[in-house]
Amino acid sequence: MADVNIHSLKALAIFKTLFEAGSASQAARTLGITQSGVSRSLAQLEQNLGLELFLREKNRLVATPEARELYEEILRLMGNIDELRHSVLALKEFGTSRLRIAAIPGLAFGFVPRLVAALLEDNRGFSISFDMMSSHDVLREVESGHADIGFVTLPVTSRVLRVEAWLTTQARCLVPGSHPLAARSAVTIEDLKDQYLVISNQPNVGADPLLNLTATHGIHIAGKTEANIGAITALVASGVGISVMNPITATDQLSPQDGVSMLPFTPEIDFSFGLVYRDDWKHARALDFIRGYGRDLLREYPG
């Protein structure tokens, strides 16, 4: 019966070199051992595996189909060993080799991807999964252990998670470049009178802070388009209407060629974001990295 142990692993390494070299003499020169040592190792490996790996024809070795398949398996094994080496490096640097992140859409279009890129910059062996979902679902995923850390909209409460407040920022008004309001230095709620708005789709319309604000101030609007948060900036850039949203999401989605003006808006609408994680993650070095780099990254955003 085939028995693969530490000794046969050495024999497999010799076999790999022999397969690639095509002759025992060349393999011996490559490995720095004797030709008889190569032949003896091959014979022992064939006996151990119960396979004929090479046919001996006129003083030369011809690889069998079994040898080719074994060679491909060895290449896969070496790839797994290389992945293991990278995982060990990640464990030494971050205290874990795997990180599962859940984030709200507002931070998922640029901010969290930049964090992931920073984590992988020096250690490509780090395995990361990243999912975008609602703040409620982020809490549920982290509480259940399906995610390690989560980025949420505050306030949230959890009996089992640690909640860190990261920042509160004020909404900005997004105005198409061709719109008369684009020339303003700031936009007020009164400026939205008879304007067409683009708002995020909510479970119920009453949950939208901008619509609540227009109603409170008695502002009549021309109409509204409700859209996924990932499409709002594109709709504004296309001239559909005006929007008010948090500047992090807007900055991540807009480019200069979109021609959208991002202006201060009054009265202020606050957006607060934070990080949630289980208690067993409080000393993780990966969390320390995300906390430090993430807060530095947030300083690059307006507001």
N, C-alpha and C positions, 0 to 999 in steps of 0.2 A: 504494500500500500504506500502511496506517495506520502512523504513526510517532509514538510518544509520547515526548517529550523534555522538557527543563526548560521550554521555551517553551510546549509544549502543556499542561503542568501548570498554568501561569498561565491559559491559555485555559479549562481545565477548571474552575478556580475561578470564573472569570467566568460560565461556563455554569451552574454550580450556583446562583449568585446569580440569574441570569436565570430559571432554572427555578422558583425559589422566589418570585421577585417577580412573574412573569407578564407583564412588559412590559420593553422595553429602557430606557424612560425611568426607571422605578422602579429597575431594576438599576443604571443609571448613577448615580442619586442615592445609592443604598446604597454603591456602590463609590467614589464621588467622582471618577468619570471622565466623559467625554462620552458621549452616546448613540451617536454615530457610532463611538466606540471600542469600545462593547459590540457593535454590529452587525458591525464589521470583525473583531473577535475571534471572533464566532460563525461568520462566513463562512469564516475561515481554519481553524477547528476542524472544520467540516463537510467542507471540502476535504481536510484532513489525514486525517480518519478515514474518508472515503468514505461518510458517512452524512448523511441529511437529518434534522436534529434538530427543526426547527420548520417548520410550514406557515404561510405568510403569507396570512392571510385578512382582508381589509378593514382593513388597517393594524394588525392584531394578530397575535400569534404563538400558534400552537396546537402544543403539544408532541406529537411523534410517539411511538409505542410504544418506538422505539429510544432516544428521549431519556429516557423514564422509566427504562428499564433502565440506561442510562448513569448517570443520577442516583443510582440505588441502588448501583451499583458505586463511585461516588465516595464515598458515605457509608461504604461498607465500607473504602475506602482511607483515609479520614480516621480511622476507628476504629483501623486498623492503625498509622497514624502516631502516634496518641495512645498506643497501647500501646508503640510504640518510644520515645516520649518518657519514659514511666514506666520502661522498661527501662534507658535511659541514666541516669536518676536513681538507680536501684538499683545500677548499675555504679559510679557515682561514690561512693555511700555504703558499699556492701558489697564492691565488687570483683567482683561477679557479679550477674547478673539472674535466676539460676535456682539452686534448691537442692533436691536430692533426699535425703530423710531416710528411713532405715530404723531401726526401734526395736523393742525387745522389748515384749511385751504389758504387762509390769509398769510401764512408763513411758508407755504409749501412750494411756491413758484420760484423762489430765489434764495431766501434766507437759509432754510434748512439744507437745500442742495449745496450751498456754499460751505456750510458746516461739515457736511459729509465729505466734500472735496478736501477740506483741511485735514480731516481725520486720516484720509487715505494718502495724503501727500507724501508722507514718509514711511507709510506701512501699507503696502498694497495687499497684504495678507489679511487685513481686517475685513470680516464679513458683515455687511450691513443690509438690513431690509428696511424699507421706508414706505409707509402707507399714509395717504391723505384721507381725512375723515372729519366729521363734525366734532366739536369740543366734547359733547356728551359721549360719543363713541371712543374718543381718545381716552377719556377716563376709564371707560369700561375695559378697553384693551389693556391698559397698564395695570388696572386692578386685578384682572384675570391672569396676568403674567404673559399674555400674548405679545405685549410690547414691553420694552425695558424702560423707556422714557417717553414722555409725551409733551407736546407743545399745545397749550390750550388758551382759550379766551377766558379772561377772568371777569367776574369772580366764579370760582368753583369750590365745591366742598366735597371732601372724601374722608371716610373714617379710616381708610387704610393707606392713603398715599400722603407723601410730603408734597406740599404746594409751595413753589417759589414764585413770587411776583418779580417779573423781569423789567417791565416798563409800562408806562401809560403814555400814549401819544395822541395828538389831536388830529381829527379828520381834516383832510384837504379837499378842496373842490376841484374836480376835473372838468375842464371846459375845452371843447374843440377849438383849435387854433383860429378858425374862421368866425367864431362866435364873438359878438360885441363885448361880452364879459371877459374875454381872454385878455383884453388890454388893461383890465383892472389890476390893482396891486393886491386886492383881497375881495372876497365875495361874502355877502351877508344873506341871511335867510330872506330878507325883503327882496333881494335881487332875483330870487327864484320865482317871483310872481309871474304866472302865465308861461313859465318855462316847461319844457319837456324833460323829464327825469329818467335816468337809468339807475335802477336799484337792484340789490341782490334779492334773489328769490328766497322767501322765508316760509316756514310752515304756516304762518298766517301774516297777512299784510300789516297787522297792528304791531308786529315785532320789529318793523323797520324803523330805525331811529330817525332817519331823515323825514319819512312820512309823518311820524309822530310830531316832529318839530314843525313841519309846515301846518299841521292841523292845530297845534297849540297856538301858533302865531296867526292863524287865520289866513294863511297864504294859499291862494288858488293856483293850482298847477294845470298846465295844458294836457298832461297825460303822463304815462309812465310805461317803461319797458322793464320787466323783471327778467333777470338773467343770472346764470351761474357766475360766481365771483371771478372765475377765470376768463369770462367773456366781457366783463364790464368795460375795461379800458379799451378793448377793440371796438366796442360799440360807440364809446365816446369819440375815439379817434376817427370813426367813420361818419361822425356828425349826427348820430342818432339823438343824442341829448346830453344833459349835464349830469354828473354824478358826484357824490360825496362819499369818500372812503378813506380807510387808514393809509397813511403814506408809505408804509412798508410794502404792502401788496401793490400799490400803484407804482412805486419805484421799480419793483422787481419785474413788472409787466410792461412798462412803457419804455420806448426808445425815442431818441431825439427826432427821428423821422416821422414819428406818429403825430407830431405837431400839437400835442395836448398841453395846455397850461395847467399846472398844479398849484393852486392858490390857497392861502390861508382862508379859513372859513369861520364865521361867527354867527350865532353863539357856538362855543366849542362843543364838539361831540368827542368824548373820550373813548379810546380803544385800549384795553389793557390785556397784556399777554403774560403768560407764565409757563413754568416747567413743572411737570409732575413726575414722580418716581416712587418706587417702593422703598421701604426703610433699608432693605439689604443693599441698595445701590448708593446709599449716602456717602460711602467712602471710596466709591469706584473712581479710579484715575481717569477713565473715559468721561465720566460725568464732570470731573474737575476741568478737563480740557474743553468740553462743550460749554460749560458755564463761563470760563474765562474768555475763550475765543468768541463765543456767541455774543457776550455783552460788548466786547470790543467792536464786533461787526455791526451791532445795532447803532453805534455812534455814527456810522457812515450814512444813516438814513435821515431824511429831513424830519423835523418835528420832534 
